[in-house]
Amino acid sequence: MTVKSPSSLISQVLCGLLLPAALLASIGRAGAAPLRTLNLSRPLALHARVLIVNIAGQVTVTGWRHPAFRLTGTMDSRDRLRVRERGHLLIIRIMRRKLGARIRGAHLFVDIPVASRLAVRTVSARVMARNLAGPIRLKTVSGSIQLESSSHRIVAKSVSGNIALDGSARFARILAHTVSGGITIEHVAGRLRAGSVSGSVWVGSTALRQARLRTVSGPVQFVGRMVPGGRYGLGSVSGNIGFAPAPRPGAVFQVVSLSGDISDAIGPPAHPRSRFGPGEVLHFVSGPGGARVRIRTLSGNIGLEKAIRGH
């Protein structure tokens, strides 16, 4: 019987381990479909409606001054791209050919006229849009939303992704909502409704005539200038609330915390809501202006502070 040396035995063992690994790697490479490069452009009306539907990956939309649209990016070659036009309606849709296939995601970069009416729907794809002035509706399940615009109508909704809005028209109507994601909004004007279940809501540097900010357990923060005659409502079940208006806020304040504390650096100190129970209440008028501020929480704390410098 031939006795093999220890070095030859080690070599055989290593070969036995490496060959299956190399085989699996080659199978993985064979199963991964190549990416398809996208490059498509067509004429498009300046005030067209644009609908973009994607599953995973990213959607980036940029407004430009040309009467056309341009689509670039990459997608899985196993997926299907459908582009349809119906009058002034443009539909760009990524469709899965095989539901069980691993989702690599499509990365779409779309240029459309500035005044287009944009709607984007995704599952887990990240949504980014900028330099747009027409109505905007952005919806995703787990992807994040980032928007920079001068639009007069903005709707942004996500289940677990974060939402960041920067800029709007002077008299805009804005709706932002998440379940577990956070919301950050700044440099907007007009009317705003923003809410989250467990995420935070932060609004800063604004010229809003109406603001309604709500959460269940997340914190709420407003920092910025109040408009004379404006209406501002902040509420939460168990989250803390901070309100830091611009210097010399002219408003009627109604502040209630059923079981939390109120700290006030604007008006008089708060007083107990009841002689025998927790909570505090604060009602006062601060200067002229006619604005109204209502803040209410069940078990969170409330802080009224002077505006931070720079806002």
Buried (B, 14 or more C-beta within 10 A) or exposed (E): EEEEEEEEEEEEEEEEEEEEEEEEEEEEEEEEBEBBEBEEEEEBBBEBBBBBBBBBBBBBBBBBEBEBBBBBBBBBEBBEBEEEBEEBEBBBBBEBEEEEEEBBBBBBBBBBBBBBBBBBBBBBBBBBBBBBBBBBBBBBBBBBBBBBBBBBBBBBBBBBBBBBBBBBBEEBBBBBBBBBBBBBBBBBBBBBBBBBBBBBBBBBBBBBBBBBBBBBBBBBBBBBBBBEEBBBBBBBBBBBBBBBBBEEBBBBBBBBBBBBBBBBEBBEEBEEBEEEEEBBBBEBEBEEBEBBBBBBBBBBBBBBBEBEEEB
